[in-house]
């Protein structure tokens, strides 16, 4: 049996891989090793490793790494702790391949440790662009340290090849998160309201806003502009999900808490909704507002409008349901007005998700099982002929 070590550090990343992890765990030819780290182990971010255990998965190893700091120095120290923890975990687990998703700093530490330990890496969601974030160079660095690549679109597959990766090792499979959407029995409106202890209104917004980590100290001002844009909206309620453990994330968390305390009948906030409640929310809200990748990758599957603010997701492929705007009160207000307009609402009926229609998890597992790992560690730079 091939030992596949899946690393997860955030609720969002686990949500994308949930079905994939389940298929790996049930496959007779694969042995799942699950390493949990980062926000999953933090009381501040909801101890979401418990949700993983509730889903029936056995956690093979917990790698503690998060310091109680969201400064640049604090995050750099957390990365160092993570690399030490992953080095020890990989010596103990001895996986045949490490499977990771995306672009966060804990994933960089995990892949660096795997590389030095001579363990092959399979990377999900490479080739994408987020021009406002440190995630951008981290993602591309992880690509160069990886040996198998599973991209979400053909455009992203071509970018990974453009970075010198052999086309025979790069697979356009779509995103596994669509599999989760297709298999989950989502909550109806009444049950969803009961699950979050909050009544929906005539119009409803799901709001997630993260710091733009390649900008200096813009989080507080940009989020204040967002709050000013929504304050005067009538017949509208707001569901906030709090940001990740990024630089200056706590500033946004404090602003959310202040807004909710002043508007308890119109607003609620969650550190983590969990997969079922979050996807159920997308099926009931009218607009996804903020700068989370979820507005680009998940919301289109629910025919929900997305107002994408600022540069955090700049460069990513966007469905026709996505409206981009600047991080100012005026620009956000105009984008919201467009999202609720009759013309735009009519467009939503025919929206297609550019990240696939399902089946990615099975395609990934087929490659993990059948690809020849002989000499996989030695990579030759693939030159494109111009």
C-alpha positions as CSV (number, residue, x, y, z in Angstrom):
1,X,0.0,0.0,0.0
2,X,1.2,3.5,-0.8
3,X,1.3,5.8,2.2
4,X,-0.2,9.1,1.2
5,X,0.4,11.9,3.8
6,X,-2.2,14.7,3.5
7,X,-1.3,17.9,5.2
8,X,-3.9,20.5,6.2
9,X,-3.6,23.7,8.1
10,X,-6.9,25.7,7.6
11,X,-10.6,25.1,7.6
12,X,-10.9,26.2,4.0
13,X,-8.2,23.9,2.7
14,X,-9.6,20.9,4.5
15,X,-13.1,21.8,3.1
16,X,-11.7,21.6,-0.4
17,X,-10.0,18.2,0.2
18,X,-12.6,16.6,2.4
19,X,-14.0,14.2,-0.3
20,X,-10.5,13.5,-1.6
21,X,-9.3,12.5,1.9
22,X,-12.3,10.2,2.2
23,X,-11.7,8.5,-1.1
24,X,-8.0,8.0,-0.2
25,X,-9.0,6.5,3.2
26,X,-11.4,4.1,1.6
27,X,-9.0,2.9,-1.2
28,X,-7.6,-0.6,-0.6
29,X,-4.3,0.3,-2.3
30,X,-3.6,3.5,-0.3
31,X,-2.8,4.1,3.3
32,X,-4.0,7.6,4.5
33,X,-1.8,9.5,6.8
34,X,-3.3,12.8,8.0
35,X,-1.1,15.6,9.4
36,X,-2.9,18.5,10.9
37,X,-1.3,21.9,11.7
38,X,-1.8,25.6,11.8
39,X,-5.2,27.1,12.5
40,X,-6.7,23.7,13.1
41,X,-4.9,23.4,16.4
42,X,-5.5,27.0,17.6
43,X,-8.3,27.9,20.1
44,X,-8.4,31.4,18.6
45,X,-9.4,29.9,15.2
46,X,-11.9,27.3,16.6
47,X,-9.9,24.2,17.1
48,X,-11.2,22.9,13.8
49,X,-9.2,19.6,14.1
50,X,-12.2,18.5,16.1
51,X,-14.4,18.8,12.9
52,X,-11.9,16.6,11.1
53,X,-12.3,13.9,13.8
54,X,-16.1,14.3,13.7
55,X,-15.9,13.4,10.0
56,X,-14.4,10.1,11.1
57,X,-10.8,10.6,10.1
58,X,-7.9,9.5,12.3
59,X,-5.3,12.2,12.7
60,X,-1.8,10.7,12.3
61,X,0.2,13.6,13.6
62,X,-0.5,17.2,15.0
63,X,2.2,19.7,14.2
64,X,1.9,22.7,16.6
65,X,3.4,25.8,15.0
66,X,1.2,29.0,15.5
67,X,2.5,31.6,17.8
68,X,0.1,34.1,19.3
69,X,1.1,36.8,16.9
70,X,0.0,38.0,13.5
71,X,3.1,40.2,12.8
72,X,5.6,39.4,10.1
73,X,8.2,38.3,12.7
74,X,5.5,36.1,14.5
75,X,4.6,34.4,11.2
76,X,8.2,33.8,10.3
77,X,8.9,32.2,13.6
78,X,5.8,30.0,13.2
79,X,7.1,28.9,9.8
80,X,10.4,27.9,11.5
81,X,8.5,25.9,14.2
82,X,6.4,24.2,11.5
83,X,9.5,23.1,9.5
84,X,11.0,21.5,12.7
85,X,7.6,19.8,13.4
86,X,7.2,18.4,9.9
87,X,10.8,17.1,9.8
88,X,10.0,15.1,12.9
89,X,6.6,13.9,11.6
90,X,8.0,12.7,8.3
91,X,10.8,10.7,10.0
92,X,8.1,9.0,12.1
93,X,5.5,8.5,9.3
94,X,7.8,7.7,6.4
95,X,5.2,8.5,3.7
96,X,5.6,7.5,0.0
97,X,4.2,10.9,-1.1
98,X,3.0,14.1,0.6
99,X,-0.2,15.7,-0.7
100,X,-0.7,19.4,-0.2
101,X,-3.0,22.1,-1.5
102,X,-2.2,25.7,-2.3
103,X,-0.1,28.4,-1.1
104,X,0.0,29.1,2.7
105,X,3.1,29.5,4.7
106,X,2.6,26.3,6.8
107,X,2.4,24.4,3.5
108,X,5.7,25.9,2.4
109,X,7.3,24.7,5.6
110,X,5.8,21.2,5.1
111,X,7.0,20.9,1.5
112,X,10.5,22.2,2.4
113,X,10.8,19.5,5.0
114,X,9.6,16.9,2.6
115,X,12.0,18.0,-0.1
116,X,15.0,17.7,2.2
117,X,13.7,14.4,3.5
118,X,13.6,13.1,-0.1
119,X,9.8,12.5,0.0
120,X,7.9,13.2,-3.3
121,X,5.2,15.9,-3.1
122,X,1.9,16.1,-5.0
123,X,0.5,19.7,-5.2
124,X,-3.1,20.8,-5.8
125,X,-4.1,24.2,-7.2
126,X,-0.8,25.2,-8.6
127,X,-0.4,27.7,-11.5
128,X,-2.9,30.1,-10.0
129,X,-2.3,33.8,-9.4
130,X,-3.1,36.0,-6.4
131,X,-1.1,39.2,-7.1
132,X,-1.8,40.9,-3.8
133,X,-0.5,38.1,-1.5
134,X,2.6,36.4,-0.3
135,X,0.7,33.3,-1.3
136,X,1.7,34.0,-4.9
137,X,5.4,33.3,-4.5
138,X,4.8,30.6,-2.0
139,X,2.5,28.8,-4.4
140,X,5.0,28.9,-7.2
141,X,7.8,27.8,-4.8
142,X,5.7,24.8,-3.8
143,X,5.2,24.0,-7.5
144,X,9.0,23.8,-8.0
145,X,9.5,21.6,-5.0
146,X,6.7,19.2,-6.1
147,X,6.7,16.2,-8.4
148,X,3.0,15.7,-9.3
149,X,0.7,18.6,-10.1
150,X,-3.1,18.7,-10.1
151,X,-4.4,21.9,-11.5
152,X,-8.0,23.3,-11.4
153,X,-8.1,24.6,-15.0
154,X,-6.2,24.1,-18.3
155,X,-4.8,27.6,-18.1
156,X,-3.2,26.8,-14.8
157,X,-1.9,23.5,-16.2
158,X,-0.1,25.5,-18.9
159,X,1.4,27.9,-16.3
160,X,2.8,25.0,-14.3
161,X,4.4,23.6,-17.5
162,X,5.7,27.1,-18.3
163,X,7.5,27.0,-15.0
164,X,9.6,24.0,-16.3
165,X,7.4,21.1,-15.1
166,X,7.1,18.0,-17.3
167,X,3.7,17.9,-18.9
168,X,3.5,14.2,-18.1
169,X,3.4,15.1,-14.5
170,X,0.8,17.9,-14.7
171,X,-2.9,17.0,-14.6
172,X,-5.8,19.3,-15.2
173,X,-8.5,17.7,-12.9
174,X,-10.6,20.6,-11.7
175,X,-11.1,21.4,-8.1
176,X,-12.0,18.7,-5.5
177,X,-14.3,21.2,-3.7
178,X,-17.0,20.7,-6.4
179,X,-17.1,17.0,-5.2
180,X,-18.0,18.2,-1.7
181,X,-20.8,20.5,-3.0
182,X,-22.3,17.6,-5.0
183,X,-22.2,15.0,-2.2
184,X,-23.4,17.1,0.8
185,X,-27.0,17.2,1.9
186,X,-27.3,21.0,2.5
187,X,-29.6,22.6,5.0
188,X,-32.8,24.2,3.9
189,X,-33.4,27.8,4.9
190,X,-35.3,27.0,8.2
191,X,-32.7,24.4,9.3
192,X,-29.9,26.7,8.3
193,X,-31.3,29.6,10.4
194,X,-31.6,27.2,13.4
195,X,-28.0,25.9,12.8
196,X,-26.5,29.4,13.0
197,X,-29.1,30.8,15.5
198,X,-29.8,33.8,13.2
199,X,-32.7,34.8,11.0
200,X,-32.1,35.6,7.4
201,X,-33.6,38.8,5.8
202,X,-35.1,39.7,2.4
203,X,-31.5,40.1,1.2
204,X,-28.4,38.5,2.7
205,X,-24.6,38.9,2.3
206,X,-21.9,36.4,3.2
207,X,-18.8,38.5,4.0
208,X,-15.2,37.2,4.3
209,X,-12.3,39.7,4.1
210,X,-8.7,38.8,4.6
211,X,-5.6,41.1,4.8
212,X,-3.8,41.8,1.5
213,X,-0.5,40.5,2.7
214,X,1.7,42.3,0.1
215,X,0.4,45.7,1.1
216,X,1.5,47.6,4.2
217,X,-1.1,48.0,6.9
218,X,-4.1,48.4,4.6
219,X,-6.4,45.9,6.4
220,X,-8.1,48.3,8.9
221,X,-8.8,51.0,6.3
222,X,-10.1,48.6,3.6
223,X,-12.4,46.7,5.9
224,X,-13.7,50.0,7.4
225,X,-14.6,51.0,3.8
226,X,-16.5,47.7,3.4
227,X,-18.4,48.3,6.6
228,X,-19.3,51.8,5.6
229,X,-20.6,50.5,2.2
230,X,-23.0,48.0,3.8
231,X,-24.2,50.0,6.9
232,X,-27.0,51.8,5.0
233,X,-28.3,48.7,3.2
234,X,-32.0,48.2,4.0
235,X,-33.7,44.8,4.4
236,X,-30.3,43.1,4.4
237,X,-28.5,40.9,6.9
238,X,-24.9,40.0,7.1
239,X,-23.1,36.7,7.9
240,X,-19.3,37.3,8.6
241,X,-16.7,34.6,8.6
242,X,-13.5,35.7,10.3
243,X,-10.1,35.8,8.5
244,X,-7.2,33.4,8.6
245,X,-4.0,33.7,10.6
246,X,-2.5,36.2,8.3
247,X,-0.6,39.4,9.0
248,X,-2.9,42.0,10.6
249,X,-5.8,39.5,10.7
250,X,-6.7,40.4,14.2
251,X,-7.5,44.0,13.2
252,X,-10.3,42.7,11.0
253,X,-11.5,40.3,13.7
254,X,-11.9,43.2,16.1
255,X,-13.8,45.3,13.5
256,X,-16.2,42.4,12.9
257,X,-16.8,41.9,16.6
258,X,-17.5,45.6,17.0
259,X,-19.9,45.8,14.1
260,X,-21.8,42.7,15.2
261,X,-22.1,44.0,18.8
262,X,-23.7,47.2,17.4
263,X,-26.0,45.4,15.0
264,X,-27.0,42.1,16.7
265,X,-30.2,41.7,14.8
266,X,-28.6,42.3,11.4
267,X,-25.2,40.6,11.7
268,X,-23.6,37.5,13.1
269,X,-20.0,36.3,12.9
270,X,-18.2,32.9,13.0
271,X,-14.6,31.8,13.4
272,X,-15.6,28.6,11.5
273,X,-19.0,27.6,10.1
274,X,-17.8,24.2,9.1
275,X,-18.2,22.7,5.7
276,X,-21.9,21.9,5.8
277,X,-23.1,25.2,7.3
278,X,-20.8,27.2,5.0
279,X,-21.9,25.6,1.8
280,X,-25.5,25.8,3.0
281,X,-25.0,29.5,3.6
282,X,-23.8,29.9,0.0
283,X,-27.1,28.4,-1.2
284,X,-29.2,31.0,0.8
285,X,-27.3,34.3,0.5
286,X,-27.6,36.7,-2.4
287,X,-24.1,38.0,-2.6
288,X,-20.6,36.8,-1.4
289,X,-18.7,39.9,-0.5
290,X,-15.0,40.3,0.3
291,X,-11.8,38.9,-1.1
292,X,-11.9,35.2,-0.3
293,X,-11.2,32.6,-3.0
294,X,-14.5,31.0,-2.1
295,X,-16.3,33.7,-4.0
296,X,-14.5,32.7,-7.1
297,X,-14.4,28.9,-6.7
298,X,-17.5,27.9,-4.8
299,X,-20.1,30.7,-5.2
300,X,-20.5,30.2,-8.9
301,X,-21.8,26.6,-8.3
302,X,-24.6,28.1,-6.3
303,X,-25.5,30.8,-8.9
304,X,-24.6,33.4,-6.2
305,X,-23.2,36.8,-7.1
306,X,-19.7,37.7,-5.9
307,X,-18.3,41.1,-5.2
308,X,-14.5,40.7,-5.1
309,X,-12.7,43.6,-3.5
310,X,-9.2,44.8,-4.2
311,X,-6.1,42.9,-5.3
312,X,-6.2,39.8,-3.1
313,X,-7.6,37.6,-5.9
314,X,-6.2,39.6,-8.8
315,X,-5.0,37.3,-11.6
316,X,-7.4,34.4,-10.8
317,X,-9.9,33.1,-13.4
318,X,-13.3,34.5,-12.6
319,X,-16.8,33.4,-13.6
320,X,-19.3,35.8,-15.0
321,X,-21.0,35.9,-11.6
322,X,-18.0,37.8,-10.2
323,X,-17.9,41.7,-10.0
324,X,-14.5,43.2,-9.2
325,X,-14.2,46.5,-7.4
326,X,-11.7,48.8,-5.6
327,X,-11.5,48.7,-1.8
328,X,-13.4,52.0,-1.3
329,X,-16.9,52.6,0.0
330,X,-18.1,54.1,-3.3
331,X,-16.7,51.3,-5.5
332,X,-18.1,48.6,-3.2
333,X,-21.4,50.3,-3.1
334,X,-21.6,50.5,-6.9
335,X,-20.6,46.8,-7.2
336,X,-23.4,45.7,-4.7
337,X,-25.9,47.8,-6.6
338,X,-24.9,46.0,-9.8
339,X,-25.1,42.6,-8.1
340,X,-28.7,43.2,-7.0
341,X,-29.8,44.6,-10.4
342,X,-32.3,42.7,-12.5
343,X,-29.9,42.5,-15.4
344,X,-27.1,40.9,-13.4
345,X,-29.5,38.6,-11.5
346,X,-30.7,37.3,-14.9
347,X,-27.1,36.5,-15.9
348,X,-26.6,34.3,-12.8
349,X,-29.0,31.6,-14.0
350,X,-26.5,30.6,-16.8
351,X,-23.3,30.9,-14.8
352,X,-20.8,28.0,-15.2
353,X,-18.1,27.3,-12.7
354,X,-14.7,27.6,-14.5
355,X,-13.2,25.2,-11.9
356,X,-15.0,22.1,-13.1
357,X,-18.1,20.1,-12.6
358,X,-16.9,17.4,-10.2
359,X,-14.9,14.2,-10.3
360,X,-11.5,15.7,-9.4
361,X,-11.0,13.6,-6.3
362,X,-11.3,10.3,-8.1
363,X,-9.0,11.5,-10.9
364,X,-6.4,12.6,-8.4
365,X,-6.5,9.2,-6.5
366,X,-6.1,7.3,-9.8
367,X,-2.9,9.2,-10.5
368,X,-1.6,8.7,-6.9
369,X,-2.2,5.0,-7.2
370,X,-0.9,4.3,-10.7
371,X,1.9,6.8,-11.4
372,X,5.3,5.2,-11.4
373,X,7.3,6.8,-8.5
374,X,10.6,5.3,-9.7
375,X,13.2,8.2,-9.9
376,X,10.4,10.7,-9.3
377,X,12.6,12.9,-7.2
378,X,14.9,13.7,-10.0
379,X,13.3,16.4,-12.2
380,X,14.6,17.7,-15.5
381,X,13.6,21.3,-16.3
382,X,11.1,21.2,-19.2
383,X,12.0,23.8,-21.8
384,X,9.2,25.2,-23.9
385,X,10.1,25.7,-27.6
386,X,9.3,29.2,-28.7
